[in-house]
Amino acid sequence: MSRAPRSAAAKRNWGSDDSQTNILHIDMDAFFVSVELLEHPELAGKPVAVGGRERGVVSAASYEARAYGVNSAMAVGQAYRLCPSIIMLPPRGDLYREVSRRIMAILADVTPKIEQVSVDEAFLDVSGARRLFGSPVEIGQALRHKIRSEVGVPASVGIAATKHVAKVASAHAKPDGLLLIPASQTVEFLHSLPVGALWGVGEKVRQKLEVQGVETVADLANLGEERLVRILGQASGRHLFALANGVDPRQVEVSRPEKSVGREETFFDHVSDREELARVLLSQAHDTARRLRAMGLVARSISIKVRFADFTTITRSTTLAQPSSVASDLYAGAMRLLAAVTIRGDGLRLLGMRAEQLIDPSDGIQLAFDDDPRRAKAEAVMDLAQVRFGRAALRPAALIEHDNSGTEEDTQG
């Protein structure tokens, strides 16, 4: 769910011409809570949230809880203070991922041009689906109905000529709605919004713009590109000026099958402390190694994905000394890559790792002379303990006191 500011006035009928709007953004409404309500229908209509019982943050909140001011990324303690009667449920990632897979399969029945961007949202390009399934609005309505009837959760849909506007439209369609922004209305729609609705306008950027008297997207566009570049820098200035004027040439990027497995974490609060980032990578390394062993594979290389506060994203990769499914090997490779990345003061939005070039260890791999088989055996014992007693039963000491500060997501291809 997007936490960007919205405009009540923008949730209106902008016209019915969907002839040039082939991009749909499908976004589940309070997804984790909606999934929990499938098993707990008696909680419908009550303030419900998914998050840590006493510590950590809220991952999702029902609309009844939001009426009290509770939102995702909020500390659980603050949520209880705002809404003492809130019902806090522990997160169940495996369940949410399974429901997500069912939803994505429904989308795939309409078009192969799907870009899944998180467990509960995806972009679709329906330009090739019109002949079979009708106009973009008809497709959007049909998908909402099918997801509701077959899976049982509500979905909101934004329809527009670009990915950026489709995503903003889906946020304004919530809850459980559909909003079409005809191509001819793109700029007028954008200019009616608060500036924080644009991708890339976080709190720090918003404060810089506020000093310049910028409150709406129209105000930002009126500053002009040159002035925005002077205020925000070349990349951010040009990026935001283009978005404010409805320019977004990005296409729906279809995920290609890859031989890789990994995990990434999006931080609710940007992280710049390298010790904290090291703990994140250590957790990801153990999870990735466990999944590799479950698949009976080893990785030849490791890569990391880093997303900065301004949404700039980089990846770095390295070949391991020998193929491995041992967490310490994956972690060491990832840490070498992270050490070479300059982390600015405003920190990172996302950090992830992937084990790549996966192969079967029986395919004639020669072990290094200094390889210690006890490391792999120790981690195999940990796998058995976690299967029998749960993920928290046996973990590295460095992770026992570590609380997640964001949302984790599998990345497997």
Secondary structure, 3 states (H helix, E strand, C coil): CCCCCCCHHHCCCCCCCCCCCCEEEEEECCHHHHHHHHHCHHHCCCCEEEECCCCCEEEEECHHHHCCCCCCCCEHHHHHHHCCCCEEECCCHHHHHHHHHHHHHHHHCCCCCEEEEECCEEEEECCCCHHHHCCHHHHHHHHHHHHHHHCCCCEEEEEECCHHHHHHHHHHHCCCCEEECCHHHHHHHHHCCEHHHCCCCCHHHHHHHHHCCCCEHHHHHHHCHHHHHHHHCHHHHHHHHHHHCCCCCCCCCCCCCCCEEEEEEEEEEEECCHHHHHHHHHHHHHHHHHHHHHHCCEEEEEEEEEEECCCCEEEEEEEEEEEECCHHHHHHHHHHHHHCCCCCCCCEEEEEEEEEEEECCCCCCCCCCCCCHHHHHHHHHHHHHHHHHCCCCCCCHHHHCCCCCEEEEEEEC
